Amino acid sequence: MDAQLKQRIEGLIASSPIFVFMKGSKLMPQCGFSNNVVQIMHALGVPFETFDVLSDMEIRQGIKDFSDWPTIPQVYLNGEFLGGSDILIEMYNSGELREKLAIALAS
């Protein structure tokens, strides 16, 4: 990955405490997995920002290389990769996600 793309991705991630690379937007998710993440964030009532990977093929592939994670969506919390749809569902169901977000957003 070239330095410019890496810097662009890091800038997006840094722009919000909770940042989601997804297909579509939080107002109009374009796949079920992305929709799952949006619904979880809304259920927890936390603010988050998104980037539509369908609008930029360089970012779409670049984020997979950046995180070494092959699928979209990808959720970042305070700059750290948290996981994708399945991981967020597990964390939400166990209560771990609510706790982790509360701690991260309080600091």
Secondary structure, 3 states (H helix, E strand, C coil): CCHHHHHHHHHHHHCCCEEEEECECCCCECCHHHHHHHHHHHHHCCCCEEEEHHHCHHHHHHHHHHHCCCCCCEEEECCEEEECHHHHHHHHHHCHHHHHHHHHHHC
